[in-house]
Each structure stands twice: as structure tokens, then as C-alpha cells.
Amino acid sequence: MTYTVNCSILLTELPLLERAAAAKAAGFDAVEFWWPFASSVPGDAELTAFERSITDAGVQLTGLNFNAGDMPAGDRGLVSWIGREAEFKDNIAVVAGIGERLGCKAFNALYGNRQDGQHPAAQDALAVENLVAAARGIAAIGGTVLLEPVSGAPAYPLKTAADALSVIAKTQAAGVENVKLLADFYHLAVNGDDVAAVIEQHAKDFGHIQIADNPGRGAPGTGELPLGEWISRSRELGYTGAIGLEYKAPAAEAFTWAIRQPA
């Protein structure tokens, strides 16, 4: 089993630039991050420090978010955010550069919340335009844009796999094939999706899988979701990628459930 540790939700007791090394010390060879900078276009020193934290740790960066805005304040992406179009476009080049230098191929583009005073159709049209631009911007490095249904954010319009897949179909109609579903089993389950059915119908086309248990968004085994069964079935049906560990747990007990070889 190939696990990748999401160092933006796990190991948060440590400074961000120390988390990749901590994941390695815990026995993992791969990490993923939400956008780790305060701006869409960080300075060279910030980029270099982040990238060195990955390479010095000896881990592979398997996933990175595009800038999603101020996540602690409730933002959930710039893709459909009217008024921040130029910022998102600028972010594409930065993301592609990090991906090229670190060999990362998967990039999560959070859709964004509904905006007061903006028509949903206008936001959706912008979202397709931005997703197509992102897909083309990372195509040269063999990258995939991930689109994710999210729970816990009432203004976020993509709640189910079908919601995300309908947007992906629009990007395909616009001429790109490298926008894929990010199947976060926790978010799908919390939102009431039939996760087993989604797996049966779409596992071979998943761009990425992330997991957490429910209730509580804790580590596997702390809740009631059949995560092992869902992962195994996804593998049987053709999913070959890593499994993103995107749950909440104190560092001291974050990985006690996992079979691994600590460094």
C-alpha cells in the first residue's frame, strides 16, 4: 500500500518545513500539501525553502493544492471566485514550476464557495475556464488537475461525486482530458454519497483517493467507515495511485494504525 501523508492536516504540531522529514521518520516516503504559502505567487526564497524541505527529507511530493484562499477563514478555492481570475492564472505557473522541479503530477483545484451577489451560472462558467487553463498549464509536465467534493462548507457547491463529474465533463467538452475526480471517501460519506457505488462506477478514473474516518475525521479505525474495503475495491477496479492520509490526529498517535517501517 502506498500512502502519502497530507502534511497540512497532519503533523501540524511542527513547523510546516519540518513536516516532510517527520513523515519520513515515521516510515513514509510520500507527502502531499495544501497550498503552503500565504500568496498565490510566493517569492523565490519561500519556494526554495519549501522545495528543499521535501528534497532534504528524501520524500516524494505526490500532491499539491492550488491556492485556495484563506482556508482557516472559510475560503475553499479560487476556481469559481469572480474577481480573482488573474490571481488564479498566475498561480498556475507557480504550481507547474513546483511540480516540474519536484516531480509532482497531481494538483487539487478547490472549486470555491458561492459568492454573495454573483450568479451561480457565472461562477460555474468561470470555473470551467479556470480548470481548462489549469489543465493546459500543467499538461507539459504530465500533470492532472483534481476536482474535489467537500463537506463542512455549506457554500461549497460540489458535494457529491456526481457534482464534480458534471464539471469535469464540461472541461472535457472544452478539450482537456487531464481533470480528474479526487475521491475523498470521508467527504463523500459525510455528504451522503453512496461511496461504494461511486467506486464501482468510477474507480478506474479516480485522479486521487484521500481518506479519513467518520465520525470525527480521525485516523482509519477510529470511526465506522469501511475504508479498507473501499480502498481494496478501488484497487481491484483499476485505481493505481497513492492513498492520501488526510485526517486529524495528534502527531504522537497519528500513524499507530498503519503497518510501516519507521526510519
Disulfide bonds with the S-S distance in Angstrom:
none
